[in-house]
Amino acid sequence: RVCPAPCEEHCRRDEVDEAIAIRDSHRYAGDQVLKAMLDEGVDPPIPFERQAPSGRRAAVIGSGPAGMSAAFYLLIAGHDVTIFERDPASGGMLRYGIPQYRLPKVEVLEAEYESVARLGGRMVTNAGLGRDFTLDDLTNQGYDGVVIAIGCYDTNTLGIPGEDAAEVIDGLEYLRTATLGLPYPDHAGKRVVVIGGGFTSMDCSRTSVRQGAKEVTLVYRRDMKDMPASGEVHEAIEEGVTAIFQAGPVRVVVDDDGAVTGVEFIRMALGAPDESGRRRPEPAPGTEFTIPCDRVLLAIGQGPELDWLAQPGNEGPVATKQKRLRADAVTFETGRPGVFGSGDVRIGAATVVQAVAEGRRAAYAVDAYLKGLDLSAIRTRQTLAEPQPEFLSIVPFTSEVKEPRYRMTPLEADERNHSYIEYELPYTREDAVAESTRCLQCTCEAIGFCDLRRLGIEYGTTLQTLEPQHHQGAGHRSVTENRFTGVNHDYIRDDSHAFILREPSRCIDCGRCANVCAEVVGAACYDFMRIGFDTLVTTPLDMSLNDTPCVSCGRCAETCPTGALMPKPRILEKYEVDESRCILCGICVDACPYDALRDGADIELSHTSRSEPMIDLMSLSAVERETEVTYIARERDWVERAAAAGRIIDKGRLLPVLPPTVAGLSVGNGQSHGDGHAHGNGHGASHAQHE
C-alpha cells in the first residue's frame, strides 16, 4: 500500500509492455493472510523456524516500521523483546503520518502488528526516550541490548521571512493531529498552499481536499519526474489539487495583523545534477509570483529528534554532522556498548520498506551481540559482494504477447474527495492470478548456488569495485556487469518438458549433465554438438527433451552449475491413475519431488533418496500377474541386471520404460479412461494421486 515499488522499475516485463504489478500482487497475498487471521483466527505464516528461548532481553525504542521489524526478527531469534512507544498507540509514522485512506489502521496496520504480539512481543506506550526513561534506566531494568528506532519527526524549516506566522503549519504535525483525534486546523473554505514534493506533501494536499478546503495548491521546486511521490500526483490532481513545478518559496506574505495572505515564489531552472543525481534547482531572477492563500503547510522533509542525547543517563551515542544518530552501517553499533541505531534515525527520512529492511539487518547484528558473537563476523558477512548486475538481454522478449497490466480500481474522485475510506479497491482473485501469469519468469533459479557467478568474481570476469564507506573503515563490494561483452549466444529457451527447464544461453559446456545422464542414469540424453565457439551441450539434433529417453530424474538439473538446466516450477495438479495404461514402471514414484507416492497400500515401492548416486533394485507387484516383475530405475539393461540378481522375469510380458509424459492421463478433471482405480496385492481400490 505505501511502498513506492522500486522493484517494478527493474522488471523486465517492461521490455514487452508494462512491468508486473508486484506491489499490488503482494498486497493481495498479504490481505488474504490478514483475512485468515482476523476472520478465522489462523496464526500468521512465519517462514522462519523460531529458535529456542535465549534468556536474553532486548528493548526496542520506537514502534514504527524499523522498530517493529527489528522486534519481529529478534523474537524469531528467541529473545525476549519489549517495544517502547512514546505515543498512545503503536505504529509510529505508519499510524500518525499516513492517512487512513492510504493505510487503514485497524484492518491492516493493527492486524500486521498482531503477528509481533503473537510471538510474545510486549508493547509499552506513552514511554518516550528522554521524556520518560533513559538508556541507563533500561540497563538497570536488565535489558541486554537496545535498538533505537525512533524515526524522524522534526520537520525542516524554509528559513524565509514570514515563516513564523501562525497560519504556517508543520505538515507532519497536521497529519498527526488527525490520527490522535485532536482538532484539525480549520481548512474548510480556506485556500491552502502545500510546499514539498514527497509523500507527506501529497498526504497534506489530499487531506486538505477532504477537509473541504476551497483551493489546494501544491508547489515543488523541481519537475514532476523528480518528485519522490510522483506516482500520486495524477490522483491528487483528479481530486482537485493544483500542482505547480519548478518554483521555490521566497517569503510568506502577511498583512498588518500578521495573518497570512499568500506566498511569494520564484521560478526555478534545473542546473547540473546534485549528490542525489537529480538536477539542482537554481532561481531564475525576475520570475517572482505570488499565490494568494490563508494556510501554508510545510512538508519539506524531516529529521530525528535528538535532544535526548544531551541528557544525563543517555551518555555514549552521538549525532552526525547531518544531525542523525551515529551508528555503524553494518553492525548498527552506536558509541555505547549494547545500544544500536536503526531506521530513519540513522539514515534520515526514507521509505517504509527501507526502514523495514534496516530493522531486519539491525536485528541480525543485535542477535549476534546477545549471543556473545564477534560482530566483526557480521561486518565480514555483510560487506561481501552483493551483486547488482546490469543484466545483458539474454532472453528475447519480442515474441511475447502484449498483455495490459491489471490495475487496481480507484474510487471516483468525487467519491474519495469526501471520504477517508481506502481509495484503491484491491485485486479480485481472478485479477491477481491473471496478473501473475504476465510474469516472464526471467529470474535465474540457480541464484545462491551458481558456481559460474562465484568463479566469475574470483577470476575477475566481472567488474568489481570496493567502495570505501565512512563507518569505521568498512567497505562495500559491488559487482557490476560482465566485462567480456563481446559476441554471446542468444539461444531459445526450451520449456516444453514437464520437469526440466532448459536455458542454453547459460550453458558453459562443462559436460556435467552429459556425464551424469550417460554414466549414472543410463539415458544419454545429452552430448556435445557442433564445434568451436558454437559448441553446445544439448540433446541430439537439438530435439525436445520429450523426444529423448529422458526419465525426468532431475539429475542433470542438480549437477548443472549455472542454471542452464533447472527443475521446472510447476503448478501442482491432481492426477488419477488409469490402470489400463499403467506399465508399472515406477518412474512416477521415483521422479516425484514431493514423495506423494512413496508408500501406500495399493502401490508399494521402496523409497530411495534422489541424492544417492545409484538406485537399488525395487519391486512392484500387480494383482493380475503372478510373476514378480523387477527392474532398476533409469537403467536400460534392467532385465539383465534383475536376472543377475536372481529375480524371475516374465519376458513375455515385458513393456518398455517410457517417460512419465505418457498421453492419456486425465489431469485434474475428475475423469479416467479405465475404472479409475490402481489395484495392488489384492487390497481395496483407491485413487493414487501425486503432484
Secondary structure, 3 states (H helix, E strand, C coil): CCCCCHHHHHCHHHHCCCCCCHHHHHHHHHHHHHHHHHHHCCCCCCCCCCCCCCCCEEEEECCCHHHHHHHHHHHHCCCEEEEECCCCCCCCHHHHCCCCCCCCHHHHHHHHHHHHHHCCCEEECCCCECCCECHHHHHHCCCCEEEECCCCCEECCCCCCCCCCCCEEEHHHHHHHHHCCCCCCCCCCCEEEEECCCHHHHHHHHHHHHHCCCEEEEEECCCHHHCCCHHHHHHHHHCCCEEEECEEEEEEEECCCCCEEEEEEEEEEEEEECCCCCEEEEEEEEEEEEEECCEEEECCCEECCCHHHHCCCCCCCCECCCCCECCCCCCCECCCCCEEECCHHHHCCCCHHHHHHHHHHHHHHHHHHHCCCCHHHHHHHHCCCEECCCCCCCCCCCCCCCCCCCCCEECCHHHHCCCCCCCEECCCHHHHHHHHCCCCCCCCCCCCCCHHHHHHHHCCCEEEEEEECCCCCCEEEEEEEECCCCCCCCCCCECCCCCEEECHHHCCCCCHHHHHHHHHHCCCCCEEECCHHHCEEECHHHCCHHHCCCCCCCHHHHHCCCCCEEECCCCCCCEECCCCCCCCCCHHHHHCCCCCCCCCCCCCCCCCCCCCCCCCCEEECCCCCCCCEEECCCCCCHHHHHHHCCCCCCHHHCCCCCCCCCCCCEECCCCCCCCCCECCCCCCCECCCCC
